[in-house]
């Protein structure tokens, strides 16, 4: 173990990344898309 950031374990397993804008409303389309992407193991960045 190198004592690094933990990213060494994921080095070969890249996950897809999504940027979702307008996810501030809990009942909106963007919020739903953000949750579904996260459940599908995507890395998600969002704004509101």
C-alpha positions in Angstrom: 0.0 0.0 0.0 1.4 3.3 -1.0 -0.5 5.5 1.5 -1.7 7.7 -1.3 -5.1 9.1 -2.0 -6.8 5.7 -2.6 -7.0 6.4 -6.4 -4.4 3.8 -7.0 -7.0 1.1 -6.5 -9.2 2.6 -9.2 -6.5 3.4 -11.7 -7.7 0.9 -14.3 -11.4 1.3 -13.6 -12.4 4.7 -15.0 -16.0 5.7 -14.4 -18.1 7.9 -16.7 -18.5 11.6 -15.6 -21.6 13.8 -16.0 -22.1 17.5 -15.4 -25.8 18.3 -14.7 -27.0 21.9 -14.4 -30.2 23.0 -12.7 -30.4 20.2 -10.2 -31.7 22.4 -7.4 -35.3 21.5 -7.5 -35.9 18.1 -5.9 -38.8 17.3 -8.3 -37.2 18.5 -11.5 -35.8 16.6 -14.5 -32.2 17.5 -13.7 -32.5 16.2 -10.1 -34.0 13.0 -11.4 -31.2 12.6 -14.0 -28.6 13.3 -11.3 -29.9 10.6 -9.0 -30.2 8.1 -11.8 -26.7 8.7 -13.0 -25.3 8.3 -9.4 -27.2 5.1 -8.9 -25.7 3.8 -12.2 -22.3 4.5 -10.6 -21.4 7.6 -12.6 -19.4 10.4 -11.1 -21.7 13.4 -11.1 -21.0 17.1 -10.7 -24.1 19.3 -10.4 -25.1 22.9 -10.0 -28.3 24.4 -8.8 
